[in-house]
Amino acid sequence: MAIGKAAAAVAMAMVLTAPTSSAAPDYGSGVRKVEYSLGDRAFQVPGFHSAPGGPVADLELTAVVHAPRTLVGKRPLVLLAHGYWQPCRGDQWVWPCPSGEQFPSYRGYDYLAEELARQGFVVVSVSVNGVNAGELGEIADVARAAVMSKHLELWRDLNDGKGALAGRLSGFRGHVDLANVGTLGHSRGGRGAVYQASDKHVGELPRGVRIKAVLPLAPADYYAPDPEAPENLDYRITKIPFAAMTGSCDGAVSGTTFIENAKGRNVVPIHAVTPGNANHNYFNTEWSYENDSTCADRALTPDQQRRIATTYIPAFFQQYLDGRRNPIVGNGFPGVDVVTHQPIG
């Protein structure tokens, strides 16, 4: 069932059992899962249209949240954003969905969010189906970044006991550290996450929100005519640690663009992470019916690929959001190569 059309809704879900894949602290009392939606026409981004020359697009504000069942103190928030996939079931590329059945790409990272929540993070995976139904190119990255920032603004207000989520998710009040945020975007979501956290655009974040770590997961490459073109500045992160993680058998993207754009300029560590024999789609459980691997004879299974995600990604956010250093972040582990570019100077 799709969440929300015109009215806001919040759906509570059963407690989930988190996988065990890390020696990081286990918050022990289980993981809770909630969903919220403010509707499919809740937000607009000036300049982003449903089609070139068309009206400004209506966008949803919908997300699924995983968190420790017991929250003690303020916990870092990790925001996840999916990439470019059909917005509606039946391969319909319009928004809102005529049948009301949106494609649940944002739920495809539940396995990862559960593990992050087990380790103490509040995890918000946002839907960007409305963006996928609209214009393409850099303006779509602007829109993805704006949707991500709007959710962070909602959580900032919720943490202060205000705003549209305050009456629905009151148990989170005072327990989320919006000055200690990590972001992860997959595919074109990765491009949007990098745009949002770039040196050029990070100052546009909502007041009181600070991103401290970014993980573009199999990020779609952006276009710039040459390495010195001004377009590179929209996607250059040099002051926030990031890890660009792309499988060696990814059939959709190269995964090298963002590291090349930043290395030699970075004042914090950046990591090029390559899971051997991983493809593009298996990182999202809702996309896994389509195997895009370029090396089918040695490709990882979906479970093998997701175990890599639930090992490296929590370690990365633990290191940069919680101060718990882990050697695999900079050095990798069997089956996962990491090249770390240390800060200049």
N, C-alpha and C positions, 0 to 999 in steps of 0.2 A: 504493500500500500504506500503511495506517495505521501510525503509529509507536507501538509499545508497547501492551500490554494489561495484563498482570500483571507482567511482568519488565521491568527497565530495559534500554534499548537505545540505542546510538549509531550513527548511519548516516553514513558519510563520503560526500561527493559530489565530482564532478569540479570542477576549477577552472573558474570562470566568467569570461567576458570582460566587464568593466564598461563601461557607456556613458561617453562623454566629454561632459560638459556644464558643466564649471567650470574656472576657472583656478587653483583651490586646489591645494595640494601633492598630487602623485600619488605614492603609496608604491611604485608602480612594479613590484613583483615579483609582481603578480597578487593575486587574491582567493581565499581558501579558504572553503569552506562545509562546515559540519558540522551534524548534528542530534543532539539528545539527548532522551531521555524517561525519566522515572522511573516511568512507568505512568499509567494512566487513573484510578486510585484512590489517588494518592499524597498528596493534600492535602485538608484540610477547613477551612472557615472557620466558626467558631462563630456560630450564628444564621442561616446561609444554608442554605436547605433545597431539596430537589429540587422541591418544590411547597409551597404554603402548608399548614402543618400536617403536612407529610411529614417524612421523616428528613433529618438533616444531609447535604448533598450531597457526594458524592465528586467530586474535581476532578483533572484531569491536571496534570502538570508536564512540559510538552513544549515544545520551542523549536527554531528553526533559527537558526544563527549564521553571520554573514558577518564576515570580518576580513581585514586585510592578511596575505598569506602570510608575510611576514617582520615580526615584531613587534620594535620597538626601543623600549626604555624602557616607560613606562606610558602607555597610550592611554585616552582617554575611552570610556565605554560609552554607547551609545544603545539604549534598550529600546523596542520597538514592541509595541502591543497592538491587535488587531482588535476589531471591534464585533459587533453582533447579527446573526447569520446562522444558517442551519440547522447544527446540530452534526454531523449525520450525513448522508451521501448518501441520496438518496431522500426528502428532506424529513422525516426522523425527528427529533423533538424530545425525545430521551431521552439519558441518559448513564450508563455507557458505551454506545457504539453497538452494538446487537444484532448487526449484521452485521460489526462490526469496522472498517467503513469510515467513519472520521471525515471531515468536510469540511475541506479544508486551507486555511481562511481565513488562518492565520498565515503561509502561504507566498506570499500574494498581494502582499507587499511586497518580494519578492526583488529586483525591479528597483531599488528605492530603497536597500535594504540593500547591494547591490553597489556603488552609487555612494558611499554613505557609507563603506564599507570601503575603497574605492579612495582616499578622502581621509584615511584613517588611523584611522577609528573601528572599535571592536568593536561589532557590532550584533546584538542578540538579539531575535528576533521570537517572541513567546510565544503559545501556543494557549490560548484561554479558552472552548472549546466546552462544557465542563462547566458554566460559569457561564451560558451561553446556554440550556442545558436546564433551568435552575432558576428560582427566583423572579425577579420583575421589580421595578422600582422602586429606591429608594435602597439597599436591602440588596444588590442586584446590583452597584451601584457599590462598596460596601464589599468585596464578594467580588473584583471585578476588581482593585481596589487591592491587596488582600491577595495575590492571585496574582502581581501585578507585584513586590511587595515580597519575596515568597518567592524569586522568581528572582534578585533582586538580592542576597538573602542567600546563595543558592547560589554566586553569582559572587564575593561577598566571601570566602567560605570557600575557593573554588577558588583565588583569587588568593593566599591564604595557604597553599596546598598541603593543604587539608583538605576534608572534606565529601564529598557524594555524587558530585560531578563530578570530584574530584581525580584519580581513576584513569583517567578517560575523556578529559579535556581538559587533560592536564598541561602541554601546550605554552603554555597561557595563564598559567600561574603566574607571578606577579610582573609581569605586563604589562598589567594592567587597573587603571585608577584609579577606584575606587568612590566617591571623594570628588568625582568630576567626571562626573556622570551626566546625560544628557538623556533625556527620555521623550517618546514620541509615541503618542497613542491616536486611533484612527479611529472615528467615529460614537459608539456608546455606550462604546467603548474610550476615546474622548476625555473623556467624562464621568468615567470611572474614573480616568484620568490626572490630571485636575484635582482630583478628590477626594483622591487620594493626596498631591498636592503643595500642597494648600491650607494656608493659614496655620494652620488648626485642626488638621490631621492630619499635617503634614510631620514633626512630632516623633515620629511612630509608625514612621518608617522604621527598618530594621535598623541596629544600631550600626555606625558607620563608613561609612555610605552617605549621600551628599549629592547631592540633585538640584539642578542649576544652570540648567536650561532645560527648558521644557515646550512642546510643540506639539500642542494639540488640533486634529485634522484633521477638518473637517466634524463637529464634536462635537454629539451629541444634547443638546437642551436639558433642563435639570433643572426640577423644579417647585418654585416658592415662591409663596405667595399674594400677596405684595407685596414691594417692594424692601427693606423693613426686617425681613422675616420671618427668624427664626433659621436656616431652611433655607439661606439664602444663604451663611452662614458655612462650610458644608461644601464649598462650591465657589468660595471667594474666594481667589485668589492675588494677593498684593500685594508679595511680597518676592523672588520668583523671576521672571526675565524669561520671558514666554510670548508665543506668536503663535497666535491663533485663525484658522485658514485654512479658508474655506468658499467654494465656487464660487457664482457669481451665478445659476446655473441648477440649484442643488441642489434636488431634489424631496423631500428627507426632513427637512431641518433648516433653521433660520434662521441659526444660527451667531453670533448677536449676544449671547447671554445672558451669556457669561463675560466679555466685554469690559465690558459694562454693569455687571456686578457688581463689577468691579475698578477701573474708571477713576475718577480723582479721589481714590483711596486708595492707588494704586500708588507705591511708593518706588523702583521700577526700571522701565525701559521695557516697555510692552506693545504688541503690534501686532495690528491687525485686517487680515487679509490676504484679498483677494477676487480669485481667478482668474476673469477674465471668461469666461462661457459654459461653465464647468466644472460637472459634476454631482457626485453623491454617490459612486456605485459605482465609477467608473473608476479611483479611487485604489488599488483592490484588484483585481489581475488575476483573482482567482478569483470576483469578484462581477460582472465586467464583462459577463456575458451578459445582465444586466438593466439597461437604460438608463432611469434615473429622471429624466432631464433635463426641466426645465420650459420649455425653449426649443429644441426639436428642430431648428428650421430653421437655427439658428446654433451648435449644440452642437459642442464640441471632439471630436475623435476620441480614442480611448483613448490613443494614442501622444502626441498633443499635450498631453493633460492630464497624463500622466506626466512629460513633459519639464519641465513647470512644477514638478512635485513635486521632480524631481531637480536643479532649479536653485535653488529657494528654500530647501528644507529643509536641504540640506547647508550652504548659506551661513549659515542661522540657527544651526545647531549649531557651525559653525566660529567664528562670532562669540562665542557665549556659553560654549563649552566650550574653545576653543583660542585665544581672544583675537585672531582674525583678522577685523578689521572689514570689512564689505562693505556698500556703500551700498544694495544692493537690499533688505537686511533691513528698513530703516526707510523706504525710499522707493519700493520696488517696481521694476518694469521693464515694458516694453510688454506689455500684456495682463494684468498683475497689479497691482491697486491695493493700496496699504498705507497705513493711517492709524496713525500712531504716537502713543501717549499717553505723553508724557514724565513722569518722576517728579514728584510734588508737592513743593512746598517750594523 
